[in-house]
Amino acid sequence: MTPADRDAAACEAGGASVDLRRAYADESPAPAGQDGAGTAGTALLEARDLHHAFGGRPVLRGVDVSIAEGEVVGLVGPNGGGKTTALRILHRALAPDAGEVLLEGRDLGSYPGRERARRIAVMAQEITGEVPLSVADVVLLGRVPHAGAFGSTTEEDLRIATEALEHSGALHLARREFGLLSGGEKQRVLIARALAQQPRVLLMDEPTNHLDIGSQHHVLQIVREQGPATLVVLHDLNLAARYCDRVLVLTDGIVRADGPPAEALTADLVSATYGVTAQRATADDGTAQLLFRGQGPSPEAPAEPTGPRPAEY
């Protein structure tokens, strides 16, 4: 991985600094005739037959993933099923043992780091490497892949960052220190940074983790209304059913279902995948939702003793 690739990956993961703007000055442009223009009707980002193992243990076994223009795709499944590994491969933070990833019809590895960062934005599961930056500065990091030779912030960058903050409902936070925000506020700001990056594809790893119910819905509403084509890893199946156009169920490294939530999230599949008893229900607006209870007999309360009580000491 070249220094520019490392810097692009850091920008995607959220640990970049403003100095990264200079890192792209000497990077070569994409080869002539390979500007990444996609073909209408095809997937923007597509993974084919991905295989990967850690320490000899298979984590992905023949996984196919595709994200088309305008889609919000949910990637769900139990812990250890391969979701985060698949996501890392999709933005080249990890190379698969076998299989290929195509971005706008081209091999993902053929893109220089800057070109890749212009097309794919990533919201990682954990926020690491926090430094005392203002919210405005964090959002402006999304403009790093578009910076010129001298890396200075332009009026266009400021306009785009302001619009991104407006779209994510975080403009009022612009002067606040990012590290002092609540979890929900941070997620709104990170979405704004991703929007400022103006990517074709947004990859999100559990963006609702540790958020209260209201913040979970607000974050996914922003993605639904303002985001580009998106792949989002979720644990909450009801959020996936409500906000995703399509859901992939990944367990034991295999895609067990891929389709609209009402078709993919069947009670039988969910029950078998998660080891619970699932029941389908319908919300007032017609959205399919799931109810759960644990499998196995319910513990019975001990019977009341019938004889005389033993003496107490």
N, C-alpha and C positions, 0 to 999 in steps of 0.2 A: 504494500500500500504506500503510495507516494505521500509526502507531507501535505500536499493539497487535498488528497483523499482523506487523510486523517482529520484535517481541519473541517472538511465538509461534513464528515461523520459527526464531529463534535458539535457543529452547528445544528445538525439534525437532532441530536440527542439532548440539546439544551445546555451543554456545558461550554459553549463558545464564548469568546470575549470579543470586544470591539476590534482588537488588533487583527482578528481573522480577516478583516476586509483586505489587508495587504497581501494575504497569502495567495490570492487568486490572480494577481497581476501578471505573473509570468506563465500561467497555465495555458497550454495550447488549446485552441478552439476545437470543436468537434470536426472530424474530417468532412471535406466538401461532399455534399450530397447525402449526408447522414445527420440532418438536423433534428431527427427524432420526430418528425411530423407523423402522426398516427393516421391510420386508415379508417374512414368512417365505418362504424358498426363493429369495429374490433375492440378488444380489451385494451385499456390503457396500460395496465400492469398485469402480467400473466406469469404464473409459475407452473411448470410442467414436470410432473413425476419427480418431485423433490424427495431425496433420501438424505438422512443425516443421523449420525450416532455420536454419543459421548461415551468414551471409555468402553467401546464395544456394545453399548446398550442402544438399540435403535430408538430414535425419538420421532423421526418422520419416515414414513414408509409409503412412497408413491403418492405424495400429496400434490393435488392440482388446485390452484387458486387463480381467480380472475376478478378484475375490477374494471367495470366499464364506465364511460362518461356518465356523470350524474348519479351513480349508484352509491348507496351506503350499504356496505356488506359487513355483517357481524360475524366474528369468528369466536365461537363458544366451545366449551368442553371442560371437563374436569381438570384439576391441577395436574401438571405433569403430562398432559396430553400432546404437547408440542406447539402450543399457540405462540408463545413468545419466540421460540426458535424459528418458526415459520416467518414471523414478522421481521426478525432480524435478517433473515436471508433476503426478504423482499426489498430491503434497502441497502444490502451489501455490507452490513455490519458483520455478517458471517457468511462464509462460502459453503454451499451444500456439498456433501460427499458425491452426490449425483443429481442430475436434473438441470433445468435451466430456468432463468428468469428473464422475461422480455419486457422492456419498457418502450411503449409505442412501437412495438414490432422489432426492436433491436435488442441484442444481448445487453443486459444491464451493465456488465463489466466493460463494455466498449465505450461507455460514457466517461469523459473526464469528471473529476469530482465536482467541479462547479456546475457543469451541465446537469449532473444527476441531482444536485441540491436545488437547482432551479425547478426541477420537475417533481421531486418527492420531498414532502415535509414529514417529520416524525415527531410525535409526542410520546416520549418514553414513559415507562411505568413509574419510575422514580425520578425525582428532581435532584440532581447531584451537582456538586461544584458550585453551589450558590455563592455569589459575590454581591457586595452591596451596590446593586444597580437599581436605578429607578425603573418603574414599569415601562416608561417610554423607551428607555435604552434597551430593555429586554425585547420589546416588540421590534425595535429597529434592527436587532440581530437578524430578523427574518429577511432583511434587505442585503445581508452579507453576500450571498451568491450573485447578486446583481451589481455589486460595486465595481467601479472603474479602477483604473490603475492606481489612483491615489487614495482610494477608499474613503473619500469624504462623503458626508451625508448631504444629499441634495434636497431641494424643495420637493421634488417628486417623491423621494423616500419619505419625507415628513407627511406628505399628503396621503400616501398609501398607508403608513402606519396609523395615522389619525382615523382613516376610514375603517381600518381593521379593528381598532379599539371601539369605534362606534358600533360596528356590526356585532361584536362580541359582548356589548354592554359593559365595557370596562373603561370607557373614556374618562370617567370621573376619577379613576385610579392612576392616571398618567404620571402624576408627580410623587406617588407613594413609593416607598422602598419595597421592591418585590419580595424580599425575604420576610417581610413583616405581614404579608397578606395571609388571609385564611386559605384553606385548601381550595374552596370553591372559587375564590377570587384568583388564585394562582392559575387554576385551569382555564378560566376565562382569558387571562393574559396570555397563556401559552397558545390558546387557540388563535388569539389575535396575532401572535408572532407567526404562526403557521399561515394565516391568511395573508399577512404582509409578505410572506415569501412567494406568494402567487404561484403555488405548485399546481401541477395537473392532478397529483394524487396525495392524499393525506393518510398516513398510517398512525393509528392510536393504540397504545397498549394500556388497557384498563384505565381510561381517563376518569371513570367514576369511582375509582378506588378511594376509600376513606372519606367520601363526600356524603353529606346528609341527603335525604330524599329529594328535597327541592333542588339542590345544586346538581344532583345527578340528572334530573330532567332538564334543567336549564342548559347544562353543557351539551347534551345530545340534541336539544332543540336548535342550538346555535349551529351545530354540525349539519343537522338536517336542512336548515334554512340557508346557511351561508357558505358551507364548506364545498370543496371540490369533490371529486370521486374519492370515497373514503373506505378504508378497511379498519374496523374498530374491534379490538379484543374486549369482550365483556364476560362477566360472570353472571350478571343478572339476566336471566332468560326473558323476563317480562319487559325489560328495557329493550332488548334485542328485538322482541316481537313488535314493539311499538314504533321503534325508530329506524329499523333496518328494512331495506328492500329485499334483501336476501340474507340467509343465514347458512354458515358452514358449521357443522358439528364435527369437531376434531377430537378423537379419543384414541389413545394408544398409537398415536402417529398416523392414523388413518381417517380420512374424511368419511364419516358415516352418513351424512346427509348434506345436500346443497340445494337450496331452493327458497321460495318465499317462506316467511316464518310460519304461516298457517299450515304449510305442507311439510316443512323440515322439522318443526318442533312438535312431533306427535307425542301423545302421552306415553305410548309404549317405548319409543326411542329414549325419551327423557328419563323414564323410569329405569330402563336398562343401563343407560349411560351413567347416571348419577347415584344409582342404588337407593332410590326413593320411590314412593308411589305418587305419580303425577296425575293430575286431572285437569282437563281442558275446561276453560270457562270463557265467557265473552263479556268484555267491558261494555259500558253503555254506548260507546261510540263504535262498537262492532269489532274492536281489536281483540284478537285471540290472546288470552292470558292463561297462566298456569298456576294451579294450586298444588301444594306439596305436603306430604306427611312421611315420616320415617317408615321404613319397612320392618316387618317382624312384629311379634306380639307386644302389646302394650304392657308395661310392668303393672302387676296387680298389687293393690294395697294389701298389706298383711292382715290376716283375719284377726278379729278381736279375740283375746283370750276368753275362754268360757269358765274356767275354774276360779277359785279364790285367788286374789292377788297375792303374790309373794311378799313377804315382809321387806320393807325398805330399810336400808342401812345408811 
